[in-house]
Amino acid sequence: MFMGTKICIIKLGALGDVLRTMPIAVALERNNPGAEITWITKPECRDLLEGFEFVDKVETIPYKGKGVFDVVYNFDIDDEATELANNIVAKRRYGFAKKGGYPVALNPGAEYYLNTVFDDELKKKNRKTYQTMMFEAAEMRFNMEHAEIALSDEDKEYASDFIKLNGINTKKLIGIHMGASPRWPSKVWHESRMEEFIVKAEKKGYQILLFGGPNESEKQASFAEKLAKKGVKIFRNNPGNTHKEFAALVERCKIIVCSDSFALHIAISMKIPTVALFFCTSPWEIENYGFLKEVVSPMLEEFFPERSDEYNEELVRSITADKVLEEVDELVKKYK
């Protein structure tokens, strides 16, 4: 029978938020040597945590466990997570729970993040990163802990085979992700800007790997066909890639260009220099770890946070191809 400290982390989703919460487990293991850490998440997020050395058990909802924990940390405020935090047997609790039908902070450190969710003015003024706020919710200090996705040998081999099969020079490879959550339709760079960027980048000798997920399958194919008619060759990932296959391909890129999306959090996790475009979400909440370059739309403050869910064509065109290419060139020089 395990006699050490038993810790439970609740972080159900979304995918990117699970990735940027993983540094918590690194710190908890460091502060509690020999602890047994259980992470509860959604089934679709499970594979991101599998093989991660700082988590001993990965459970998914609906959670049926009946064990007793020394500490439970809940980093979600939705009903499913807060009800789970209420019901799990634990000696101490941090983060968020549910009371009277609403999410509440279980400890003083969790109050700030909760307030940013419901107070637009505070969210607009906030300059704390997501990691900083989650560490505060756990009553810990964020010391730039970083967590990397654990890729299997099969995942790495998949990426190597892809590179070899397509004859790609990874030293000049730019990965571009053209997707984002439909919840924020103005997160994604306008196709005309992306097209202009790719044409100019190719002329400078860069190769392009266009990333897309299941929701971008048709869009990715038609965009590639459009470029091919102009004589511009790009490579495409399989939109059906597993999360770790996707991550393994990201790892082989020299630079990633993307919006505030799952691809951004993958790139940060894999420590890939990235040019991140922000149109309607907070660039300040993203921990850049020193290898991320944020390019912020001059129109951001018109939309963040109150109008973040709107689509506006002028907004998604407000970052130029030349600006992004300039930042890519600078990162390439920096990380030769």
N, C-alpha and C positions, 0 to 999 in steps of 0.2 A: 504494500500500500504506500502511495506517495505521501510523504510527510512534510514536504516543503510548502512554500507559498503557492497557493492556487489563484491564478489571476484570470479574469474573463474580460475580453474586449468585445464590445458590440459595435460594429460598423458594417451596416448592411449594404450600402451602395451610396452613390453610383460608383461605377468602375474607377473613374479618376479620383474620386474622394477616398476610396479604399486605398489606392496607391499612395496618396499623400498623407494618409493616416498611419501607414506602416512604420514610419520612424518612431512612433510611440512604442511599438513592441521592442525596438532596439534599446530604447532608454529604460524600459521596464525590466528587461533582462539584465541590463548593466546594473541597475539599482537593486535588483533582487536576484543575485546569483543562484542558479539552480531552480528558479521558479518554474512552475508549469503554467504555460500561457495557452489559453483556449480563445480562439477568435470565432465569433458567430457572424455570418454574413449571408448574402443571398446566393442561391445556387449558381447564378451566372458569374459571380465574382470569385468562386471557390478556387479556380485554377490559378488566379493571381497570387494566392497565398500558399499554394502547395509547394513544398520544398524550401520555403522561407525559413531559415535556420532559427529565427527568433520566435517562432510560433510552433508549439508542440502539437496542438490539435486544431483542426478547422472543422467547424460545425456549420450547418446551414439551417435556415428557417423552413418550415416550422420546427423550432427547437424543442426537443423532447427530453433533454437531459434533466436529471434529478439531483445532480451533485451540488455540493456546497462550496462556494468560493470564499477566499479570504477578502478579495477585492473584485468589484465589477466596475468597469469603465464603459460608459455608453456615450458615443460621440455622434449619435443621430438624434434628431428631434421629431421624426415622424412617428405616427401612432404605433406602428408595429415594433419599433425599437424601444420607445419609451415604456410601452406595456411590458415588453420583455424585461427591461431593466427593473420594473416594479416587481416582477414575479420571480426573478432568479434569486435564490437564497444566497446571501452574501453578508459578510460582517461589516464591510465598508463599501460605499458607493460614491462614484464621481461621475460628473457629466450631467446627463439629462434624464429625467423621468417624466411621468405624467401625473397631473393632479387636477381634479375637477374638469377633466377633458382637455387640458392644455399642457404643453410642455413646460417644465420648470427646471431651474438649475438646482442640482443637488448640493453644490458647494460654491463658495464665493468666486472661485476662479472660472467657473462655467458661465457666470452671469453676463460677462462682456459679449461673448459670441452670441448668446441667445438674444441679447439686445440688438445686435447688428442685423439679425434676421427680421426683426419687426420694426426697426427704426431706420428708415431710409436715409435720414440725415447723418446718423451715426455711421451707417454703412458707407456712405459717400466720403466721410471724413476718415474712415479707418485706414491705417497704414500698417497694421499688423498682418503678417502672413497667416494663411490657414494653419500651418504647422504651429506657429506661435500660439494661436488661439486654442488649438486642441491641447497643446502641452499645458497651457494655463488651466484648461478645463480639467486636466488630470492633476493639477497642483504640482506641476513640474516645470523646470526651466528648459527651454529649447536651446540646445547647444549645437545646432546645425547637424543633428543626427540625420543620416541618409539611409534609405532602404532600397536595395536593388532587387528586381524580380529575379527569381531563381530559374534560369533556363536549363532545360534538360539537354543531354547530348543530342537527342533527336531534334530538338528545336534548333540548336546551333547547326546541325547537319543540314536541316531543311534550308536554312538561310544560305549556307555555303553552296549547296547544290543550285539554288536559285541564282546566285551570283555567277557561278561557273557556267551554267546553262545559257545565261544571257550575255556572257562576256562583258560583265560590268567592271569598270575601274572604280573601286570604292573610294579611292583618294579624291575623286572628283564627283562623288555621288551626293546629290541633294534629294532628300526625301520630302515630299510635299503631301500633306494630308488635306483633302478637300471636304472633310465632313465635320459635323458637330451635332450636338443634340438638337432635335427639332424644336425643343422648348425655347431656344434662342436663335431664331432664324437669321439674325444679323451678326452672328458670330463668324460666319464663313466669308472669306474673301471673295469678291466678285470674280466670276469666271474670266471676264475680259482682262482684269488685272493679272490674274494667275497666268493666263495665256501669254500676255505680254512679257511677264517675268520669265516664263519658261523659254520663249523664243530668244530673249536676250541672254539668258543664262547658257543656253546651248551654244550660242555664238562665241561665248567666252570659254568654251571647252568643258562645261559642266554636263554631267549626265543626270537625268531626272527619273526618280522612282515615285510614281503617283500612288499614294496610299488611299484606300477606301475600305469601308466596312460593308456589311450587308445592305444598309440603307443607301449606299452610294454606288451600288453595282452598275446600274444603268447609266447613271451620270458619269461615272468613271470611264466606262466604255465609249460613250458618245464623245466625251471630251478628248480622249486619246485618238479617236478616229478623226476628229476635227483637226487636231494638230498634225496627224499623219498626212492629211491632204495638203498641208502647208510644207510638207517635207521635214517635219520635226518628229524625231523618234523619241518616245519615252517608254519607260518600263512600268508595268503595273503589278501590284501585289494581287493575290487572290482575295476578293472581298469576303470569302468564306474562311480565311485564315483563323486559327485559334488565336486567343489573346497572346499566347507566348510565341507563336510563329510570327505574329505581327511584331512583337517586341524584338525578336531575333533579327528580323529584317531592319527594323529601326536601328539596331545596334551596329549594323554594317554600313550605315550612312555616315558621311563626313559631317553633314549639316542637316538639320530638320527645319522645315518651314511649316508652320501650322498656326491655327487660331487657338483659343482657349478651349481645348478639347481633350479627349482621351489620349490622343497621340502626344500632346504636350506632356502629360503626366508620365506616359511611357518613356518619352525622351529624357525627362528629368530623372526618372528612376534608373535609366541605363547610362546616365551621364553623357549624353550626346549634345554637343553644342547646338543651340536652337535659336532661331529667330521666331519669336512668338508675336502674333498680331492680335491686338485687343481693340475691339470695336464697341462693345456694350457691356463688358464685364470688367471686374477690377483687376488691373495688373499688379496692384499692391498686395493682393492676397496670395500671389504666387511666389513661392520661395525659389529664387533663381540659382542658388548654390554657386554663383560666380561664373556659370557657363551659359546662362540664358540672356538673350538680348530682347528686351521688350520694345516693340514698335506700337505706339499708342495712337489711335485715330484722333485727329484734332477735334472730332465731333463727339468723343466719348462722353463728356460731361453733359451733353444734351440728352443722352439716353440712359446713362447709368446713374442710379439703379431703377428709377421709376419706369422707364420705357424700354427696359432690356429685352422684353418679350416681343417688341415690334420688329417688323422688317422694314428697312429703309434703304433704297438702292444707293442714294448718295452716300450714306454711311458706309456701306460695304465696299464702295469704290474710293473711299477717302484716304486709303493708304496706297501710295504709288508703287509700281513695279520697280522703278529706279531706286527708291528708298530701301526696299527689301533687298534688292541685289547688292546695294552698297553695304548693308549690314552683313550679308552673307560673305562678301569678299573680305570684310574685316575679321570675321570669325575664322575663315579659312587661313588667313595670315597668322592669326593668333594661335591656332591649333594645328600648325604644320606637322 
